[in-house]
């Protein structure tokens, strides 16, 4: 009977003793575990940045749209379940709605400008409307685009039939402070004011410097495009 009563006490005492012995090991292990995790995260970022440079140079985003490769890859996701992946091919149907998420290593208490633009309008071979911009938001606090000031509402991809793949480039700039743009506000019910835009010139005008993050995808005509054209006609 005495042994039965003492058994729970013995178990608790043994457990406490084991934890006491193991705890120093855990304390020593936790920092090294986080160090490995942080190192792997940094390696992933480095690989992503190398891929960003390679693909933007390969697809001539650097030259046709911007002068230097951004420092970071922007993570851009759509409600259709797809996301930008450094030049991957998406369809106009998949990207018809404004991205549900745009993330980058934003600094706290900092404002940003976000732009998505097509340098291949009406085609890459004859880009006489370069660039046709699809989205322009300024004064974005951190990466909370929903709290930014929309200059041009989002318009999905609408490459004309038979013009092949177009590049849709999203770039993000760190602002020196709050800006007060004098550009006309554009809705997504009209194509007016979209063509012959130059993100380089916009960045220069407002002292934005070079882009800090970016990404892009490619798309060609599908059967959603006529619906988009109807939307842009205001009907």
Phi and psi restraints in degrees (value plus and minus 20) as a CYANA .aco file:
   2 UNK   PHI     -82.4   -42.4
   2 UNK   PSI     -61.0   -21.0
   3 UNK   PHI     -82.4   -42.4
   3 UNK   PSI     -59.3   -19.3
   4 UNK   PHI     -84.2   -44.2
   4 UNK   PSI     -60.9   -20.9
   5 UNK   PHI     -88.7   -48.7
   5 UNK   PSI     -54.3   -14.3
   6 UNK   PHI     -98.6   -58.6
   6 UNK   PSI     -39.8     0.2
   7 UNK   PHI     -77.2   -37.2
   7 UNK   PSI     -69.7   -29.7
   8 UNK   PHI     -78.3   -38.3
   8 UNK   PSI     -58.7   -18.7
   9 UNK   PHI     -84.6   -44.6
   9 UNK   PSI     -60.7   -20.7
  10 UNK   PHI     -83.8   -43.8
  10 UNK   PSI     -62.3   -22.3
  11 UNK   PHI     -83.5   -43.5
  11 UNK   PSI     -66.1   -26.1
  12 UNK   PHI     -82.3   -42.3
  12 UNK   PSI     -62.8   -22.8
  13 UNK   PHI     -83.6   -43.6
  13 UNK   PSI     -62.0   -22.0
  14 UNK   PHI     -85.2   -45.2
  14 UNK   PSI     -60.4   -20.4
  15 UNK   PHI     -83.4   -43.4
  15 UNK   PSI     -65.8   -25.8
  16 UNK   PHI     -80.8   -40.8
  16 UNK   PSI     -61.0   -21.0
  17 UNK   PHI     -83.3   -43.3
  17 UNK   PSI     -61.5   -21.5
  18 UNK   PHI     -84.4   -44.4
  18 UNK   PSI     -64.8   -24.8
  19 UNK   PHI     -81.8   -41.8
  19 UNK   PSI     -60.3   -20.3
  20 UNK   PHI     -81.5   -41.5
  20 UNK   PSI     -57.0   -17.0
  21 UNK   PHI     -95.2   -55.2
  21 UNK   PSI     -55.8   -15.8
  22 UNK   PHI     -99.3   -59.3
  22 UNK   PSI     -52.8   -12.8
  23 UNK   PHI     -70.0   -30.0
  23 UNK   PSI     -67.9   -27.9
  24 UNK   PHI     -78.1   -38.1
  24 UNK   PSI     -55.1   -15.1
  25 UNK   PHI     -85.9   -45.9
  25 UNK   PSI     -63.6   -23.6
  26 UNK   PHI     -82.5   -42.5
  26 UNK   PSI     -62.7   -22.7
  27 UNK   PHI     -80.5   -40.5
  27 UNK   PSI     -58.1   -18.1
  28 UNK   PHI     -94.8   -54.8
  28 UNK   PSI     -50.2   -10.2
  29 UNK   PHI     -98.6   -58.6
  29 UNK   PSI     -57.4   -17.4
  30 UNK   PHI     -76.1   -36.1
  30 UNK   PSI     -69.1   -29.1
  31 UNK   PHI     -79.7   -39.7
  31 UNK   PSI     -60.1   -20.1
  32 UNK   PHI     -88.0   -48.0
  32 UNK   PSI     -53.4   -13.4
  33 UNK   PHI     -83.9   -43.9
  33 UNK   PSI     -65.2   -25.2
  34 UNK   PHI     -85.0   -45.0
  34 UNK   PSI     -55.0   -15.0
  35 UNK   PHI     -83.2   -43.2
  35 UNK   PSI     -62.3   -22.3
  36 UNK   PHI     -83.7   -43.7
  36 UNK   PSI     -64.4   -24.4
  37 UNK   PHI     -80.7   -40.7
  37 UNK   PSI     -66.9   -26.9
  38 UNK   PHI     -83.3   -43.3
  38 UNK   PSI     -58.2   -18.2
  39 UNK   PHI     -85.0   -45.0
  39 UNK   PSI     -62.5   -22.5
  40 UNK   PHI     -85.1   -45.1
  40 UNK   PSI     -59.5   -19.5
  41 UNK   PHI     -82.3   -42.3
  41 UNK   PSI     -63.1   -23.1
  42 UNK   PHI     -85.0   -45.0
  42 UNK   PSI     -59.7   -19.7
  43 UNK   PHI     -82.5   -42.5
  43 UNK   PSI     -61.1   -21.1
  44 UNK   PHI     -81.8   -41.8
  44 UNK   PSI     -63.4   -23.4
  45 UNK   PHI     -83.0   -43.0
  45 UNK   PSI     -61.1   -21.1
  46 UNK   PHI     -82.3   -42.3
  46 UNK   PSI     -63.1   -23.1
  47 UNK   PHI     -82.6   -42.6
  47 UNK   PSI     -63.1   -23.1
  48 UNK   PHI     -82.1   -42.1
  48 UNK   PSI     -60.6   -20.6
  49 UNK   PHI     -88.7   -48.7
  49 UNK   PSI     -56.1   -16.1
  50 UNK   PHI     -84.9   -44.9
  50 UNK   PSI     -63.4   -23.4
  51 UNK   PHI     -84.2   -44.2
  51 UNK   PSI     -58.8   -18.8
  52 UNK   PHI     -80.8   -40.8
  52 UNK   PSI     -67.0   -27.0
  53 UNK   PHI     -81.9   -41.9
  53 UNK   PSI     -66.9   -26.9
  54 UNK   PHI     -82.2   -42.2
  54 UNK   PSI     -67.4   -27.4
  55 UNK   PHI     -92.7   -52.7
  55 UNK   PSI     -57.6   -17.6
  56 UNK   PHI     -88.3   -48.3
  56 UNK   PSI     -53.2   -13.2
  57 UNK   PHI     -95.7   -55.7
  57 UNK   PSI     -61.1   -21.1
  58 UNK   PHI     -81.3   -41.3
  58 UNK   PSI     -61.2   -21.2
  59 UNK   PHI    -111.9   -71.9
  59 UNK   PSI     -12.0    28.0
  60 UNK   PHI      39.3    79.3
  60 UNK   PSI       9.4    49.4
  61 UNK   PHI     -84.5   -44.5
  61 UNK   PSI     -61.8   -21.8
  62 UNK   PHI     -97.7   -57.7
  62 UNK   PSI      90.0   130.0
  63 UNK   PHI     107.9   147.9
  63 UNK   PSI     -75.9   -35.9
  64 UNK   PHI    -101.1   -61.1
  64 UNK   PSI     -47.6    -7.6
  65 UNK   PHI    -141.7  -101.7
  65 UNK   PSI     -69.9   -29.9
  66 UNK   PHI    -149.2  -109.2
  66 UNK   PSI     146.7   186.7
  67 UNK   PHI    -116.5   -76.5
  67 UNK   PSI     -47.1    -7.1
  68 UNK   PHI    -153.7  -113.7
  68 UNK   PSI     132.1   172.1
  69 UNK   PHI     -91.8   -51.8
  69 UNK   PSI     113.5   153.5
  70 UNK   PHI     -80.2   -40.2
  70 UNK   PSI     139.6   179.6
  71 UNK   PHI     -93.2   -53.2
  71 UNK   PSI     -52.1   -12.1
  72 UNK   PHI    -150.8  -110.8
  72 UNK   PSI     136.1   176.1
  73 UNK   PHI    -106.3   -66.3
  73 UNK   PSI     106.9   146.9
  74 UNK   PHI    -105.1   -65.1
  74 UNK   PSI     115.9   155.9
  75 UNK   PHI    -114.0   -74.0
  75 UNK   PSI      95.3   135.3
  76 UNK   PHI    -144.3  -104.3
  76 UNK   PSI     100.8   140.8
  77 UNK   PHI    -143.3  -103.3
  77 UNK   PSI     127.0   167.0
  78 UNK   PHI    -133.9   -93.9
  78 UNK   PSI     139.5   179.5
  79 UNK   PHI     -91.8   -51.8
  79 UNK   PSI     -28.0    12.0
  80 UNK   PHI    -100.2   -60.2
  80 UNK   PSI     -26.5    13.5
  81 UNK   PHI      78.7   118.7
  81 UNK   PSI     -24.3    15.7
  82 UNK   PHI    -116.5   -76.5
  82 UNK   PSI     147.6   187.6
  83 UNK   PHI    -168.3  -128.3
  83 UNK   PSI     139.1   179.1
  84 UNK   PHI     -88.1   -48.1
  84 UNK   PSI     114.6   154.6
  85 UNK   PHI    -160.3  -120.3
  85 UNK   PSI      44.3    84.3
  86 UNK   PHI      32.4    72.4
  86 UNK   PSI      39.8    79.8
  87 UNK   PHI      72.9   112.9
  87 UNK   PSI      -9.6    30.4
  88 UNK   PHI     -87.0   -47.0
  88 UNK   PSI     137.8   177.8
  89 UNK   PHI    -111.7   -71.7
  89 UNK   PSI     103.4   143.4
  90 UNK   PHI    -141.4  -101.4
  90 UNK   PSI     151.6   191.6
  91 UNK   PHI    -129.2   -89.2
  91 UNK   PSI     133.4   173.4
  92 UNK   PHI     -74.6   -34.6
  92 UNK   PSI     -54.4   -14.4
  93 UNK   PHI     -81.0   -41.0
  93 UNK   PSI     -61.8   -21.8
  94 UNK   PHI     -89.7   -49.7
  94 UNK   PSI     -47.1    -7.1
  95 UNK   PHI    -134.3   -94.3
  95 UNK   PSI       3.8    43.8
  96 UNK   PHI     -89.0   -49.0
  96 UNK   PSI     -43.9    -3.9
  97 UNK   PHI    -127.2   -87.2
  97 UNK   PSI     134.2   174.2
  98 UNK   PHI     -75.4   -35.4
  98 UNK   PSI     120.8   160.8
  99 UNK   PHI     -73.3   -33.3
  99 UNK   PSI     120.8   160.8
 100 UNK   PHI    -104.3   -64.3
 100 UNK   PSI     -36.1     3.9
 101 UNK   PHI    -173.6  -133.6
 101 UNK   PSI     109.8   149.8
 102 UNK   PHI    -153.3  -113.3
 102 UNK   PSI      95.0   135.0
 103 UNK   PHI    -146.9  -106.9
 103 UNK   PSI     124.9   164.9
 104 UNK   PHI    -176.2  -136.2
 104 UNK   PSI     148.9   188.9
 105 UNK   PHI     -92.2   -52.2
 105 UNK   PSI      54.8    94.8
 106 UNK   PHI     -96.2   -56.2
 106 UNK   PSI     125.4   165.4
 107 UNK   PHI    -108.8   -68.8
 107 UNK   PSI     125.5   165.5
 108 UNK   PHI     -86.9   -46.9
 108 UNK   PSI     130.8   170.8
 109 UNK   PHI      36.6    76.6
 109 UNK   PSI      16.9    56.9
 110 UNK   PHI    -151.0  -111.0
 110 UNK   PSI     123.6   163.6
 111 UNK   PHI    -124.4   -84.4
 111 UNK   PSI     127.8   167.8
 112 UNK   PHI    -153.6  -113.6
 112 UNK   PSI     140.0   180.0
 113 UNK   PHI    -134.6   -94.6
 113 UNK   PSI     114.1   154.1
 114 UNK   PHI    -141.1  -101.1
 114 UNK   PSI     111.2   151.2
 115 UNK   PHI    -159.0  -119.0
 115 UNK   PSI     118.9   158.9
 116 UNK   PHI    -140.7  -100.7
 116 UNK   PSI     108.8   148.8
 117 UNK   PHI    -162.8  -122.8
 117 UNK   PSI     132.3   172.3
 118 UNK   PHI    -135.0   -95.0
 118 UNK   PSI      91.4   131.4
 119 UNK   PHI    -103.4   -63.4
 119 UNK   PSI     -18.4    21.6
 120 UNK   PHI    -131.9   -91.9
 120 UNK   PSI      13.7    53.7
 121 UNK   PHI    -117.6   -77.6
 121 UNK   PSI     110.0   150.0
 122 UNK   PHI    -102.3   -62.3
 122 UNK   PSI     -30.8     9.2
 123 UNK   PHI    -172.2  -132.2
 123 UNK   PSI     142.0   182.0
 124 UNK   PHI     -89.1   -49.1
 124 UNK   PSI     -49.4    -9.4
 125 UNK   PHI     -94.6   -54.6
 125 UNK   PSI     -53.3   -13.3
 126 UNK   PHI    -153.2  -113.2
 126 UNK   PSI      54.6    94.6
 127 UNK   PHI    -104.2   -64.2
 127 UNK   PSI      38.7    78.7
 128 UNK   PHI     -89.8   -49.8
 128 UNK   PSI     -35.8     4.2
 129 UNK   PHI    -124.3   -84.3
 129 UNK   PSI      -9.6    30.4
 130 UNK   PHI     -75.3   -35.3
 130 UNK   PSI     107.5   147.5
 131 UNK   PHI    -120.4   -80.4
 131 UNK   PSI     131.0   171.0
 132 UNK   PHI    -122.2   -82.2
 132 UNK   PSI      87.3   127.3
 133 UNK   PHI    -108.9   -68.9
 133 UNK   PSI     121.2   161.2
 134 UNK   PHI    -124.3   -84.3
 134 UNK   PSI     -38.2     1.8
 135 UNK   PHI    -184.1  -144.1
 135 UNK   PSI     115.5   155.5
 136 UNK   PHI    -169.6  -129.6
 136 UNK   PSI      96.4   136.4
 137 UNK   PHI    -150.9  -110.9
 137 UNK   PSI     111.7   151.7
 138 UNK   PHI    -139.6   -99.6
 138 UNK   PSI     151.2   191.2
 139 UNK   PHI      33.7    73.7
 139 UNK   PSI      23.0    63.0
 140 UNK   PHI    -104.1   -64.1
 140 UNK   PSI      98.3   138.3
 141 UNK   PHI     -97.3   -57.3
 141 UNK   PSI      98.9   138.9
 142 UNK   PHI      40.5    80.5
 142 UNK   PSI    -154.5  -114.5
 143 UNK   PHI    -133.0   -93.0
 143 UNK   PSI      13.5    53.5
 144 UNK   PHI    -114.7   -74.7
 144 UNK   PSI      61.6   101.6
 145 UNK   PHI     -81.8   -41.8
 145 UNK   PSI     -49.2    -9.2
 146 UNK   PHI     -79.8   -39.8
 146 UNK   PSI     -40.2    -0.2
 147 UNK   PHI    -121.8   -81.8
 147 UNK   PSI     -14.3    25.7
 148 UNK   PHI    -102.3   -62.3
 148 UNK   PSI     154.3   194.3
 149 UNK   PHI    -119.4   -79.4
 149 UNK   PSI      96.2   136.2
 150 UNK   PHI    -103.2   -63.2
 150 UNK   PSI      99.2   139.2
 151 UNK   PHI    -111.8   -71.8
 151 UNK   PSI     -60.2   -20.2
 152 UNK   PHI    -151.2  -111.2
 152 UNK   PSI      97.2   137.2
 153 UNK   PHI     -83.2   -43.2
 153 UNK   PSI     133.5   173.5
 154 UNK   PHI     -85.6   -45.6
 154 UNK   PSI     112.8   152.8
 155 UNK   PHI    -145.8  -105.8
 155 UNK   PSI     109.3   149.3
 156 UNK   PHI     -88.8   -48.8
 156 UNK   PSI     158.7   198.7
 157 UNK   PHI     -92.6   -52.6
 157 UNK   PSI     115.9   155.9
 158 UNK   PHI    -160.1  -120.1
 158 UNK   PSI      34.9    74.9
 159 UNK   PHI     -84.3   -44.3
 159 UNK   PSI     112.3   152.3
 160 UNK   PHI     -79.5   -39.5
 160 UNK   PSI     131.2   171.2
 161 UNK   PHI     -82.9   -42.9
 161 UNK   PSI     114.6   154.6
 162 UNK   PHI      64.5   104.5
 162 UNK   PSI     -15.0    25.0
 163 UNK   PHI    -118.8   -78.8
 163 UNK   PSI     -15.1    24.9
 164 UNK   PHI      53.5    93.5
 164 UNK   PSI    -182.7  -142.7
 165 UNK   PHI     -94.8   -54.8
 165 UNK   PSI     117.5   157.5
 166 UNK   PHI    -130.7   -90.7
 166 UNK   PSI     129.5   169.5
 167 UNK   PHI    -114.3   -74.3
 167 UNK   PSI     110.9   150.9
 168 UNK   PHI    -136.2   -96.2
 168 UNK   PSI      89.5   129.5
 169 UNK   PHI    -127.6   -87.6
 169 UNK   PSI     105.9   145.9
 170 UNK   PHI    -128.1   -88.1
 170 UNK   PSI     104.5   144.5
 171 UNK   PHI    -148.1  -108.1
 171 UNK   PSI     128.9   168.9
 172 UNK   PHI    -147.6  -107.6
 172 UNK   PSI     111.9   151.9
 173 UNK   PHI    -138.2   -98.2
 173 UNK   PSI     122.3   162.3
 174 UNK   PHI    -106.7   -66.7
 174 UNK   PSI     103.3   143.3
 175 UNK   PHI    -103.6   -63.6
 175 UNK   PSI     129.5   169.5
 176 UNK   PHI     -93.2   -53.2
 176 UNK   PSI     -33.6     6.4
 177 UNK   PHI     150.8   190.8
 177 UNK   PSI    -189.6  -149.6
 178 UNK   PHI     -89.2   -49.2
 178 UNK   PSI     116.9   156.9
 179 UNK   PHI    -133.4   -93.4
 179 UNK   PSI     137.1   177.1
 180 UNK   PHI    -142.6  -102.6
 180 UNK   PSI      65.1   105.1
 181 UNK   PHI     -87.7   -47.7
 181 UNK   PSI     126.8   166.8
 182 UNK   PHI    -125.2   -85.2
 182 UNK   PSI     -12.4    27.6
 183 UNK   PHI     -88.7   -48.7
 183 UNK   PSI     129.0   169.0
 184 UNK   PHI     -87.2   -47.2
 184 UNK   PSI     118.3   158.3
 185 UNK   PHI     -96.2   -56.2
 185 UNK   PSI     112.2   152.2
 186 UNK   PHI    -134.3   -94.3
 186 UNK   PSI     114.3   154.3
 187 UNK   PHI    -111.8   -71.8
 187 UNK   PSI     152.5   192.5
 188 UNK   PHI    -114.0   -74.0
 188 UNK   PSI       0.0    40.0
 189 UNK   PHI    -126.4   -86.4
 189 UNK   PSI     -14.3    25.7
 190 UNK   PHI    -172.2  -132.2
 190 UNK   PSI     129.9   169.9
 191 UNK   PHI    -114.4   -74.4
 191 UNK   PSI     -17.4    22.6
 192 UNK   PHI     -81.5   -41.5
 192 UNK   PSI     115.6   155.6
 193 UNK   PHI      59.5    99.5
 193 UNK   PSI     -14.0    26.0
 194 UNK   PHI    -110.9   -70.9
 194 UNK   PSI     -54.1   -14.1
 195 UNK   PHI     -99.0   -59.0
 195 UNK   PSI     138.0   178.0
 196 UNK   PHI      37.4    77.4
 196 UNK   PSI      12.0    52.0
 197 UNK   PHI    -103.1   -63.1
 197 UNK   PSI     129.7   169.7
 198 UNK   PHI    -153.3  -113.3
 198 UNK   PSI      90.9   130.9
 199 UNK   PHI     -84.7   -44.7
 199 UNK   PSI     -49.7    -9.7
 200 UNK   PHI     -78.3   -38.3
 200 UNK   PSI     -66.9   -26.9
 201 UNK   PHI     -88.6   -48.6
 201 UNK   PSI     -58.2   -18.2
 202 UNK   PHI     -82.4   -42.4
 202 UNK   PSI     -64.6   -24.6
 203 UNK   PHI     -83.2   -43.2
 203 UNK   PSI     -60.3   -20.3
 204 UNK   PHI     -86.6   -46.6
 204 UNK   PSI     -61.4   -21.4
 205 UNK   PHI     -79.2   -39.2
 205 UNK   PSI     -57.7   -17.7
 206 UNK   PHI    -128.9   -88.9
 206 UNK   PSI      -1.5    38.5
 207 UNK   PHI      34.8    74.8
 207 UNK   PSI      27.9    67.9
 208 UNK   PHI    -108.5   -68.5
 208 UNK   PSI     -33.2     6.8
 209 UNK   PHI      53.6    93.6
 209 UNK   PSI    -169.8  -129.8
 210 UNK   PHI    -114.3   -74.3
 210 UNK   PSI     135.9   175.9
 211 UNK   PHI     -84.4   -44.4
 211 UNK   PSI     122.7   162.7
 212 UNK   PHI    -117.4   -77.4
 212 UNK   PSI     -37.3     2.7
 213 UNK   PHI    -172.9  -132.9
 213 UNK   PSI     137.1   177.1
 214 UNK   PHI    -191.3  -151.3
 214 UNK   PSI     151.9   191.9
 215 UNK   PHI    -190.6  -150.6
 215 UNK   PSI     152.2   192.2
 216 UNK   PHI    -183.3  -143.3
 216 UNK   PSI     139.5   179.5
 217 UNK   PHI    -155.5  -115.5
 217 UNK   PSI     153.2   193.2
 218 UNK   PHI    -144.4  -104.4
 218 UNK   PSI     128.8   168.8
 219 UNK   PHI    -173.0  -133.0
 219 UNK   PSI     132.0   172.0
 220 UNK   PHI    -150.9  -110.9
 220 UNK   PSI     153.2   193.2
 221 UNK   PHI     -72.5   -32.5
 221 UNK   PSI     119.2   159.2
 222 UNK   PHI    -161.5  -121.5
 222 UNK   PSI    -197.1  -157.1
 223 UNK   PHI     -94.8   -54.8
 223 UNK   PSI     -18.0    22.0
 224 UNK   PHI    -100.8   -60.8
 224 UNK   PSI     -46.2    -6.2
 225 UNK   PHI     -76.3   -36.3
 225 UNK   PSI     -64.9   -24.9
 226 UNK   PHI     -77.6   -37.6
 226 UNK   PSI     -54.2   -14.2
 227 UNK   PHI     -86.6   -46.6
 227 UNK   PSI     -57.9   -17.9
 228 UNK   PHI     -85.8   -45.8
 228 UNK   PSI     -62.0   -22.0
 229 UNK   PHI     -81.5   -41.5
 229 UNK   PSI     -57.9   -17.9
 230 UNK   PHI     -84.3   -44.3
 230 UNK   PSI     -61.1   -21.1
 231 UNK   PHI     -81.3   -41.3
 231 UNK   PSI     -63.2   -23.2
 232 UNK   PHI     -92.6   -52.6
 232 UNK   PSI     -35.5     4.5
 233 UNK   PHI    -101.3   -61.3
 233 UNK   PSI     -28.3    11.7
 234 UNK   PHI      64.0   104.0
 234 UNK   PSI     -12.6    27.4
